[in-house]
Amino acid sequence: MPQRKPKTTRITLSPAVSLVSVRQALLVGEYLSFQRAATALGVRQSTVSRGIRKLEEELGVSLFERRRAHVRVTNAGAAFLKQAGEALKQFENAVTTASAAGTGSIGRLGVGFLSSMATGFFRDLIQTYRSRHPKIAIEILERASADNMDAVLKRQLDVALVLGTGQASGCESLRLWSERLFVVLPENHVLSAREELGWADLRNEQWIVRQSVNPQLLERITTRLTDPRHNPSVQKLDVGRETLMNLVSIGFGISLTSEAAIATSFPKLVFRPIAGDDELLHFNAVWLPHNDNPALRRFLALARAMASERRGAADRSDGPRIPPSVPVGISLDFLTVLTRKDFSVGGEIAMHRRWKFYGELDWPVVRHRRQSQLSHHDHSQVR
């Protein structure tokens, strides 16, 4: 004969069984006293007695033996209180976690980007956000902008930081920061002696870029270099940033990068800015408008505030600025005699590998008019 499966006895609790009565029972089990449990809860003893009596009726078992001198927990009561205590703790943790996640103090934030974190706005943004919200797990993915945008649309990422907003259909966007374009050259290249370059200087060069290059950046290369007599040669390589830089250094071609990337040192390479104030890369945050992740809302609020603060600092300056992410080399003896006034009226502090001091300059200066490599006898002329 086939074995019968044992019947499972299922107890269905009525709405009358509440967390209040369970907490009352747990406290009576802890103090072994109805009176002390009532005092701890700030209620009358009769209230605790009625609540536990109703709980016992619903369970169909006695949880406590009530005697004049003391209270004893029954075997059934011990089993119930052990599991009820664990369940109540999990429930309270769930409530706390949900509340914290709802306010954005804990949770997860997915960020996609295709840029350098060596220096600049993005690095500062992530660092500041993490310091203010240490319990939020930040997942950062570096991949092509199109892939990041697709992940945002599929809710696999909360926000993508991309060049432009052409791929942001159905999303909201916010411009956060801009960076200058730099040409990457081998140090022995004939153009490496120049302080900055124009597109016309680059028309006969072999270009190499990463396979994941932003379409807008690739379009800029082709449109700037194409004319009736020139058709640029651009080779896409399925490599990472470091490998691309090394390929440039051994002569495979030249490339482009953003100013944040030039803070990373690569052997036998030089970086030269492209002339023209319009040669900027504009980075935007893109996200779904109906994404209600509180961690995302806090991230966007911080990003908006930091971007506004930096724009305000630029507006208050006396002239155009070298963006804060550009590493500027200054000789130490020159630095000791310069004041903020010197920088506000001087020319560009040109980047050069032979200078020994490197840092980030956030004082207002006038760009690309005259070089401020002054000798000692010139210092008195720029007070």
N, C-alpha and C positions, 0 to 999 in steps of 0.2 A: 504494500500500500504506500502511496506517495505520502511523504511527511508533510504535515500541515505547518504552515508558517505560524510562528507564535503571534498572537494578536498583540497589537500595540495599543496600550491605553493612552489616550490623548486627553489631557486636561485642558479645557477651555476656560480661561478666566474671564469673569464678567468685567465690565467697565468699572465696577466698584473697587476692584483691586488696583490701587494706584501706587505710584512710586513713594508717596508719603507713608503708606502703611508698611511698605518694604523697608524704608529708612527707619521707621519706628522699631520694627522687629530687629534690625541690625544693631541699633543702639541698646535695646534691652538685652540682646545677646552679649554685647560688649560690657555693659555695666552690671548685668544680672540683677537689675532693679528697674521696676517701672517708674518709680519716683525720680531716680537719677536721670533716666532717659528723658522723662518729661521736662525736667529742669534744663537739661542740655538743649532740648528743642524749644524751650520757652513756652510750653503749653501745659495744660492741666494733666494730672495723671489719668483722670478718667478718659480724656481724649485719646491717650496712647492705648489704654486698655480696650476701648471700643474699636480702635483701628486694627489692633492685632487680633482681637476676637473675630472681626469680620474677615480678616485675611485667613485665619485658620478655618473658618467655615467654608471659604471658597476653595481652599486647598484640600479640605477634608482630613486634615491631620492636626494634632496639637504640636505647636512649636515649643511651648514652655510648660513646665509643671510649676503651678503657682502655690507656694506655701507661705505661711504667715512670716516665717523668718527669712526666707530667701526664695530666689527663682532659679530653677534648673532647666537647662536646654535639653529637650528630648533628642533621641537619635535622629528622628525625622527632621527636627528643627535644626540640628547641627548640619545635616546634609543640605538642607534648604539655605541656611544662612551662608554657608561656604560659597555655593554657586551664585546666590543672589548678590553677595558682596562683590564677586568678580564681575558679574554682569553689570552691576550698577557702576562700578569703576570704569568699565569699557564705555558704558553709555555716557557718563560724564566727560570722559576723554573725547568721545565723538562730538558732544556738544561744544566743548572748548575748541576742538580743531575746526569745526564748521564755523564757529564765531570768528576765530583768528583768520581763517581763509577768506571769510566774507569781508573782513576789513583790510586784507592784503598784508597782514603782518607775517603770515606764513603762506606757503604755496609753491607754485612752479611758474617759471617764466621762460618761454622758448624764444630765442633771438637768432635770426639768420642774418649773415652779412658776407660781404666779399671785399674786404679792405684790410689794412694793416692795423694792428693794435700796438705798434711800437710807441706811438705817442699820439697826441691829438684829441679831438672831441670824443670819439667813440670810446677810447681807453678811459678818459676821465669820467664819462657817463657810467660805464659799467662799474668802475671802481667806486664811485660815489654811491650808486644804487646799492651795491653789495654791502657797503659799510653801514648804510641806513637801514637795510632790510636783510640782516644776516641769516634769517630763517627761511628766506625764499630761495629755493633751488633754481639757479640760472643755468639753462641749457643753451650753449652757444654753438651754432653750426656754421662753418665756413664753406660756402659753395656758391655756385653761379646764381646770379640774381633771379633768373627765371625759375630755378628750382626753389629758391626761397619764397618767391611769390606764390608758386603752386602749393607749397607747404602751408602758407598763411591761409589760402583759400580752402584748404582741406582741414584747417584747424589743427595741423600738426605743429605749427609755430604760431606764436602770438603776434610777433612783429618782425618785419624784415627791414633792414637798413640798406637801401639801394640807391643807385645813381638814377636820377630822374623819377618820373612817375608814369611813364608810358605803359607799363605793364600792370598798373594798379586798378584795373576795371573792377568796380564793385567794392573798392576799398577806400578808406580815408587815408590821407597822407599829410605829412608835416615836414617842411624843410628845416633841417637842423643845423647843418654846417657846410662849409665849402672849403676846398683845398686846391692849391695850385697844381698844375701838371708839370712833371719833371721828366726829362729824357734821361734814360740810363745808357751810359756809354762805357766802353773799355777805357781804362785810364790812359792807354797809349793812342787813343783815337785822335785824329787831327782836330776834331771839334772840341776836345776836352779842355783846351786852353781858354775857351771863351767862358765868360761869366753867365751868359744866358744865350738862348738860341731862338731863331725864328723858324717857322715851318719851311720857309724856302731853303734854309740850310740843310734840311733833312730829306729832300725829295729823292735823292739818288741813293738812299740808304736801304739796306735789307733790314726789315722789321721782323721781330719775333714776339709773339704774345701768348698768353695762356689760353687753352681751349675754353676756359670758363670766363674769358674776357667779357665785360659788359658790352652789349651791342651798341650802346650810345658812344662808348669810348672807341670801339672799332670804327664806327661811322665817322667819328671826328678825325681819326687818322686818315681814312680814305678821302674824305671831302677836303681836308686841309692840304693834302699832298697831290691831289689829282688836278691836272690841267691838260691842255691839248698835247703837250709834249711829255707828260709824266703820268705813269700809272704805278702807284706804289706796290711794292712787293711785301706782302704781309703773310707770314707763316704762323699758323696756330699749332701750338704744341700742348700735348696732354701731360703737363708737368705742374709741379707746385711752384710757389713764389721763389723759394730758395734755389731750386734747380734752374729756373728761368734766369735768375741773376747770374748764376755761375756760367750759364751758356753765353750770356752777353760778355762776360769777362774774358772768355776764351775765343771770342770773335765770331760767334754764330750770327750775330746781328745786334741791332739796338732795340730798345723797348721804351715803354712809357710806364710811369708809376705815379701814385699820388704822393703828396708831400709827407703824409704820415709815415710812409714806408721808408723814407730816406733817413729816418732816425736809426734804422738798423744798419750796422756796419757790414759791408761786403768787401772782400779783398779785390783789389785791382779794378774797382768800379768808380765812376764819378757820376754825380747827378747834377744836371743843369736845368734851371727853370725855362719854360717856354715864355717868350716875351708876350706881353699883352694882358691887360687886366681882365679881358673877357675869357681868358684861358683858365677857367676854373671848373672844378668838378663839384656839383651840388648833390649832397647826400640827403635823402629823405627817409623818414620812418613811414611804413605802410602797414596798415592793420585792418581787420574787418570791423565795421562799425557796430555790429551786434555782439562782438566778443566782450563778455561781461566779467572777464578775469580781473579781480581787483589788483593783482600783481601787475598786470598790464597797465591799468589806469594810473597806478603810482609811477610806473616807469615813464609813461608818456608825460605825466605832470612834471616829473623831474627833468626830462629831456627838454620840454618846452621852456621851463624856467632857466635852465642852463643856456639854451640857445638865445633866449631873450637877453640874458645878462651879458653874454659875449657880444651880441649885436649892439647893445647899449654902450658897452665899453668902446667898441669901434666907432660909434657915432660921436662919442665925446672926444675922440682924438682930433688932432689938428690936421691930419691928412690921412692918406691911404696907409694901410698897415701891412707889415709882414705877419701873416696869420700865426697865432701862438704855437702851432705845432711845428713850425720850421726851426730846426736846430741852427743856431747862429754861433759862429766861431768868433771870438774876440780875444786879442792878445791881452794878457793880464796887465801889462804896464799901461796899455791903452785904456783898459777898463777903469783903472784907478783914478784917471783924471777926467772921466766923462760924467756928466750929470744928466738928469732927465731932460733938461733943456737942450743939451747937446743932441740927444736922440731926436727930439721933436723938430729940430731945424736941420739936422744933418742929412746926408744921403743914405743910400742903402748900406747896411753893414753886410758886406759881401761874404758869402760862405766860401771857405777855403780850407783844404785839408791840412795846411801847414800850421794853422792856429792850434794852440794847445788847450784852450778853454772852451768847453761846449756847454750850452744851456739853452733854455727857452726864453725868448724875448717877447714881452708883452707890452713894451712901451711903444707909443706912436712914432712912426718914422715915415719918411718919404721914400718910395721905392724907385729903383733903377734910374736915377738921374746922375748921381756921381758917387764914386766909391769912397767910403770913409776909412780908407787905410791911411791914416795920418802919421807922419813922422813926429818926433818929439817937438820940433820947432813949429809945427802947425797947430799944436793944441791951443794956443792962445787965441787962434782965429775963430774958434767956435764956441766962445763963451755966450 
